Every structure is written in structure tokens, then in C-alpha cells.
Amino acid sequence: MSKYIFVTGGVVSSVGKGITVASIGTILKSRQISVTAQKLDPYLNVDPGTMSPYQHGEVFVTQDGAETDLDLGNYERFIDVNLTTESSVTSGQIYSEVIAKERRGDFLGGTIQVVPHVTTEIKDRFKRLAEKSKADVVIIEVGGTVGDIEGLPFLEAARQMRNEVGRDNILYVHVTLLPYLNSTKELKTKPTQHSVNELRRIGIQPDIIACRSDYPISEEIRNKISLFCDVERKAVIPLTTVSTIYEVPLVLEEEGLGQLIVDKMKLKPQKPDLSQWQELVNLIKTPREPVKIALVGKYVELQDAYFSVREALQHAILHHGRDLELIWVPSETLENSGDVSVLRPVQGIIVPGGFGIRGIEGMVRAATYARENKIPYLGLCLGMHVMVIEFARYALGSKEVNSTEFNADTRYPVIDFLPDQKGQKIKGGTMRLGNYPCELANGSRAAQAYGQSPIYERHRHRYEFNNEYRQRLEKAGMVYSGLSPDGRLVEVCEIADHPWMLASQFHPEFTSRPGHPNPLFRGFIGAAKNVLREGAQPPLPLSSNL
Ligand code: GLN
């Protein structure tokens, strides 16, 4: 039977609960304890797929096609598991399920209430994941902050679980913030005390309190939190801000959290081995020569919108022993001014996913710059559409080339709706989602990067390469290096006469892991690092860099 760890957040949002969950997963896994994770999101959307990235940050996609919170990406990267739909639960899903059951007559004669009907539905989701994953420990993050109205049914369900599974099989971890007062130069514990009181009012006494803080936490503060919040002194875990998220598991281990969880839950672990994480963090902290990459996107003001892309770049950069210097370029600025000088110092250009027309022409300009100046380019989903539009404008000699997403009446629709999606009006969950196979062409850069075929990567899109243009673009120098097994869908394309210009219809960023960078990102950085940086000296003829 699986055991459960519930992680709640107090005081403020964005306190680092997701990374704490992911890191607890890492330190348990390092003891050969199998883990999985689940995120509870209190909003009424069925999934974040219909939300703007400005509202929500990145939409992470699981292999089985669930559109989820970006925290699932952190769970996957830290625990090194492929999660499924069961790991993402929203109030929208719970309520639509309960109401569908009511309409079907499943509760005939009854009054449908938050307790027990909604809470039972929530608990079923906990148990479903436990059964499917067979994990020793299921770690569940309750989204939002304790005290939010929307989060109450989730907390109530978490409370009820204690009696169902027994005290030794459940653990409550509360992550709070200790604000720092500049005037008195001290960390304050009162907000933590209040948020623990709020949790207790709901019936949950935390077993462990993780205290996020930008400053070191003194013994005195730990003692105070222990006394006022009624947790053991060793269960007050300092979570001081660190320079890289990948250090958090090491910090938590150092503070004894792993042993504490093992003892409290009576788990039977092996000796912890975090040597790979230690190596990774050592590498991150070693000064390395930077590679300058421009990310040209629509939502760059909110960097969380590209969370997995940034992580995948990091993984690839570390693989090549370099440091990432990422320049965030709002595509609209390239579009409005037409001035691409911001791209001049960069060694690689990445155009990530996105929706809608805003900023598209700026991305096309970036692709033109990459093609003409032989700068490595990686296009992800929308970034592939952009690369195809740009190349087709050049090859067909017409500015009118476009995707029907941006101009429904374009004369040259090189990117168009999937034939079976024509007429699709419903927006939620109707894209091509999740893993699909792709066969790679021998000798292509994509095949070189992956070193195997077929590959499986995750999708999230409506529009596709229009096969009517395949031959014409091929003649002009476009290579279709990845196709669906039936040959109908272009999954990866490359520009032949270019050092490394490649784009994929899928999102390779979702499968990248620290220590195992996604092959396309690895290939892209491998090419970018060879581009001479502005002001750098060309290598001497006998240099090993050649
Ligand atoms: N807007 C494009 C489509 O729907 C690309 C989507 C994406 O980049 N994820 O096909």
C-alpha cells in the first residue's frame, strides 16, 4: 500500500512548494524508495490548456497528453519519472465529474455536497494514482495558499485521508515564508504561526515545517517555530534560497529531512546516494565559458512561460561544459522596429511554442537572420511553423506565405489545420496532445542527434505542415528529417544549406532531464558553441577546439 505526503503552502504563493515536492521526491528516490507526485490545482478550469501563459506560466504536457501545471515538469525532472494524467487534478475536473455523476443518477435521492461527495471524488484521485503507480510514496502538492477559499475541499480531503490510511502512512509538510524586516534586521515567524493556526483550524497539524527564507535561519528562530507551531525542533527545516533549484534536494538532505521522513513514515530505505546531484550542482557552480542564446518569443516578460525550454537549455549547456547566457527577446520588438541588431552577438536562436498572431513577424525576422547568417536555430512547434513560413517566403518568392492560424485566407498556406480538425469549435483539450512516434531520416541532423528511430516526443498543437508544399520546399533545400510512421505528418524539418537550422512539430523540452539533455537541445548547443562570439578570437589552427 502506498503512503502519502501532503505538501501545503502558507503565507504567500510562489514560496517554492513545487520544488520542495520535487526535491522530497529526489531524496526519497535516492534511498531506492519509489515515488510519484500529484498536483492539486484549485481553479475551476478543467486544465490549464485554455489559460494564457501570462495567467499560468507554461502548460506542461505529459506523455499521455494531459495539459498540466508546470510543477509537473519539475517533478519529472527531479524524480526522473514520466507522469500521467492522474498526476494532475483540478477543481474543474472534480466538479465536472461529480456533476456528471449526479446527472447520470449515481446519487439518486441524495443531496450532493462538498463533504462528502466532492471530497470523496478528490480522495479517489489520490487512490487512483497510488494504485496505478504502485509507488511506495505518493507526494501530493496542494496548490494555492492555506486560507484560500478554493483550496478548502482539497485540504479537507487531505485531512480525511489520515483516518483512512492511518497515522504512520501519512505525513503533512507545510512550506512557509519567513519575511525579513530590514528595519530591525530580523526574520519574522508570526505569519508562519498564523498559517499553521489556519491549517489546524481545518484539522491538519503539520508534521514538518519547511521555512523558506532569503537569509540564514538562526537556532532561536527554529526553536520559536517549534514551540509555537508544535512541531519537533528537528522538523523545522530551513529552506534558505539557493542559486540553483537543483541544489534544493542537497539542502534538504543536509538538514536531515530524508531521515526524518523515513523515520516518521516507517519506510525501509537503502542508504541515500545523491552523488549525481552533488556532481550536477558542482558543475553548475563551476565558472564556464558562456554560450549566448536568444529566445525570441511572445511571452518573454513572464519567463515561467518557457520554464521547460530554459531547463532543457541548461541541461544541454551543462552537457557541453558551458554556461548559458540567455537573452530574452520579445518578438514584437523585432516586428515593430525591424531592427534585429539585438541578435548580432548571439550564437544561437530559439523560437519556442506559442499561439496567435502577435509577434509572429518578429519571429520570422529572427528566422531570416538565422538562415542568412548561418546562426544555429531551433524551432519548437510554433518555432517550426515560423521556420517553414520564413523558408517558403524565400523559396516561393512571396511575402504572402503564411499559416492559416495567422491569415485564414493566405494564398500560400504552408501551415494549415489538421484535416480531421477542420470544423473543430471546442477549444479545451482538442489539440494533438502527448506522445506520437516519429521516424527519423538516415543521415539527417535529427537522426544524428537522437541516434535511434523511431522516437516518441510530446505534442500540443492544432496546425501542421501542409503536404501540398512538400516537394517545392524540398527542391529549395528543406529536408524532412522526421515523419510520422505513415509518412503523412512532418514532425522535424531542417535546412540543408545551413550549419544547424532545425525545427520540430513536437516539444522536445518536455523530455529533457538533468544529466540526460534532450538530443535536439544537445545538438543545438553543440552547434551554437562553435559559433564565434563577438569579440572572441578565432581558435589557432592547431587548437583542440577545431
Ligand atoms: N499555435 C500553433 C498550433 O496550434 C503552435 C502551438 C505550439 O507552439 N504549441 O499549432
Residues whose N, C-alpha, C, O or C-beta is under 5 A from the ligand:
A	BS01	LIG	G353 G354 F355 G356 L380 C381 L382 R460 H461 R462 Y463
